[in-house]
Amino acid sequence: MQNADEEIRAENADNGSDLVAACAGFRAGTASVDSLRSAVMKANLYLARPIRPGVFVTDIPGHGCWAQAFSSLGRLAEATDSPGEWYCTSGLDLIGLLPAEVGLLIDPNNKNAVALQPAWL
């Protein structure tokens, strides 16, 4: 019998690989913004959990406001040296929570990282 962490990893194994493939295709120019957005909306995304309910948003001077999300708990842990407090939500739910001016960085610090501009969400 799997524990909760193993169940989350097993459930995200295919989901995460679909999202990673969509990100790689987008970066290579073989996938459209629409197909990337569709993959994000269907995916389970992992985020660092703030103290209060919500999403961490970073204001990058000259580049706008961005939220970071990860295709797997492992990628979140790699980017932060430890997953610490985290949560998982669907891409559809996350996009619905983001203010209109906030973009979404998927798997930052990874070779297939992508930035979804606010207008694309």
N, C-alpha and C positions, 0 to 999 in steps of 0.2 A: 504494500500500500504506500502511495506517495504522500509526503507531507505537503503542506500548503506551498512552500517555496518550489518544490519539485513540480507540483501541478502548474504553477504559474510559468515556470520555465518550459515545460512540455507544451502548454497551450500556446506560448509565444514563439515556439521554435519555427513553425511554418509561417505564422503571421509576421514575425520579424524578418524572415528571409524574403518574403514578398515585398516588404517595405524597403529593405536593403537593395533588392534587385531594381525596384522602381527608382530609388535614389541614384543608383549606378547608371541606369538607363537615361535618366534626366541629365546627369553630368556628362554623359557621352553624347548627348544630343539625339538619342534614339527614342526617348519618351517625352511626351508632351507635359505641359503644366497640368492639364486636366487628368492625365493618367497618374501623375504623381499625387495630385490632390486626392484622387479617388483611393489610391493605396494608403495615404495618410489617414483618411477618414475611416477606413476599414481596420486599421491597425490598432493594436494595444500599444500605448506609449508610456514610457517610464519617465518620471520627473522627480527632481528633488522636492521634498515636502517642506513648505514654509511653516513657520510656527502657527500662523493664522491661515484659515482656509483661503486658497487662491493659487496663483501661479507666480513664480519668480519671473520678473521682467527686468531686463537690463537695458538702460538707455545708452546707446553707443553714439557719442557726439558725431554728428554729420552723417550717421547711418540709420538713425531711428531707434525704435524700441523693439526688443526681441525676447521671446520666450524660448527656452531650450527644452527639447524632448529627445528621448532616446528610444531606439528600436528594441532594446533589450536591457535588462537589469545589469548585465555584464558591461555593456557600453556606458551606462550611467556610472558604474563603479570605476571603469577605466578613466573617465573624464574627471572624476572627483576624488580619485584615490581610494574611495570607499563609498558604497551607496548611501551610507548614513540613513537618515529618515527619507523614505521615498513613497511614492504612490503610483498606481497604474490606472490609466483611464483610456477610453477609446479616443481615437483621433477626432471623431465626430463631436464628442462631448467637449474635448479640449478646444477645438476651433470655435465652438459655440460660446465658450467662456472668455475667449480673448477679445479685448477691445478692438475696434476697427483699425486702430493705428499700430497694432502690434503684429509683427511678423513671427514666423516660427522657424527656428533652426533645428534641423533633424540631425542627430549624431554629430554635433560639433567635435572638432579635433579628430575626425575620422576621414579616411580617404574618400568616402562617398557622402560626406556631409553635404546637405543642401539647405538653402535659405528660401523659404516660401514667403515672398513679399506679402505685405498686408492685403494688397489689392487682389492677390491670387486666392486668398482664403475666402 
